[in-house]
Amino acid sequence: MALGVGLAVHVACPPACLAQTDPEPSINDYLPSAEPEPSRQDWRQRIDDARRRAKEVSRERREHPELYKPIPEDPEKVASERVLNDESLQRGDIVATKKGMFVYQGRSDQPRRDQDFLPVDPKPSR
């Protein structure tokens, strides 16, 4: 009887077999497979090529600095975009932009649309 109970427990709860469990993943399992190490000659060639490219870029920048100057942004345009995208705008707020003054008619719980900004009439109607 004890043998039958022991066999039943063994079948219902088999001992863990270490050969069948998956090993814990390591960091290398998540990294892309590495290329084989370059030979010393290949490594030196890569360094020489990089130096040559760096010298070419440096020469190009010295000869044509106008190509590398940042393009200045129109401050009025930047200010207009900033005010039109302001998350704190509430219905009835008036904003001044490069194109004039507008009343915000949108809702804060909905995405912004161009139709949410109505032009303010500069001449009051009588």
C-alpha positions in Angstrom: 0.0 0.0 0.0 2.8 2.4 0.9 4.4 1.6 -2.4 1.2 2.5 -4.3 0.8 5.8 -2.5 4.5 6.7 -3.1 4.1 5.8 -6.8 1.0 7.9 -7.1 2.7 10.9 -5.5 5.7 10.4 -7.7 3.6 10.4 -10.9 1.4 13.3 -9.8 4.4 15.4 -8.7 7.5 14.3 -10.7 10.8 15.6 -9.5 12.3 18.3 -11.6 14.8 17.0 -14.1 17.6 19.5 -14.5 18.4 18.4 -18.1 14.9 19.4 -19.2 14.6 22.8 -17.6 15.6 25.8 -19.7 18.6 27.7 -18.6 18.2 31.3 -17.3 18.6 33.8 -20.2 21.8 35.8 -20.0 22.5 39.3 -21.4 24.1 37.7 -24.4 20.8 36.2 -25.4 19.4 39.7 -26.0 22.4 41.2 -27.8 22.9 40.8 -31.6 25.4 38.2 -32.5 28.8 39.7 -32.7 30.9 39.7 -35.9 34.2 38.0 -35.7 37.0 40.2 -34.5 38.8 42.0 -37.3 42.4 41.2 -38.0 45.0 43.7 -37.0 45.3 44.7 -40.7 41.6 45.2 -41.1 41.4 47.2 -37.9 44.2 49.5 -39.1 42.5 49.9 -42.4 39.3 51.0 -40.7 41.2 53.5 -38.6 43.0 54.9 -41.7 39.7 55.2 -43.6 38.0 57.0 -40.7 40.9 59.5 -40.4 40.7 60.1 -44.2 37.0 60.8 -44.0 37.4 63.1 -41.1 40.1 65.1 -42.9 37.8 65.4 -46.0 34.9 66.6 -43.9 37.2 69.1 -42.1 38.5 70.4 -45.4 35.0 70.7 -46.8 33.8 72.7 -43.8 36.8 75.1 -44.1 36.3 75.6 -47.8 32.5 76.1 -47.7 31.5 77.3 -44.2 28.3 78.8 -45.7 26.9 75.2 -46.2 27.2 74.5 -42.5 25.8 77.6 -40.9 22.5 77.0 -39.1 19.4 78.5 -40.8 18.0 81.1 -38.5 14.4 80.5 -37.7 11.9 83.3 -38.0 11.2 84.3 -34.3 7.7 85.4 -35.2 6.9 82.0 -36.7 8.3 80.2 -33.7 6.3 82.4 -31.3 3.1 81.8 -33.3 3.6 78.0 -33.3 4.3 78.0 -29.6 1.1 80.0 -28.7 -1.1 77.9 -31.0 0.2 74.7 -29.4 -0.1 76.0 -25.9 -1.9 73.3 -23.8 -3.1 75.8 -21.3 -5.4 77.7 -23.8 -9.0 77.8 -22.7 -12.1 78.7 -24.7 -12.3 82.5 -25.2 -8.5 83.1 -24.9 -7.1 85.6 -27.4 -3.8 84.8 -29.0 -1.5 87.1 -31.1 0.2 85.4 -34.0 2.2 86.4 -37.0 -1.1 86.4 -39.0 -3.1 88.5 -36.5 -5.2 88.0 -33.4 -7.4 85.0 -32.9 -10.0 83.8 -30.3 -9.6 80.2 -29.2 -12.9 78.4 -29.5 -11.8 74.8 -29.1 -12.1 72.5 -26.1 -9.2 71.4 -23.9 -10.4 67.8 -24.0 -10.2 67.6 -27.8 -7.3 67.8 -30.3 -6.6 71.2 -31.7 -7.8 72.1 -35.2 -7.3 75.2 -37.3 -11.0 75.9 -37.1 -10.7 76.4 -33.3 -9.0 79.8 -33.9 -11.4 82.5 -35.1 -9.9 85.8 -36.3 -10.6 88.8 -34.1 -12.3 91.6 -36.1 -9.9 94.6 -35.8 -12.8 97.0 -36.6 -15.8 96.6 -34.2 -19.1 96.5 -36.1 -21.8 99.0 -35.0 
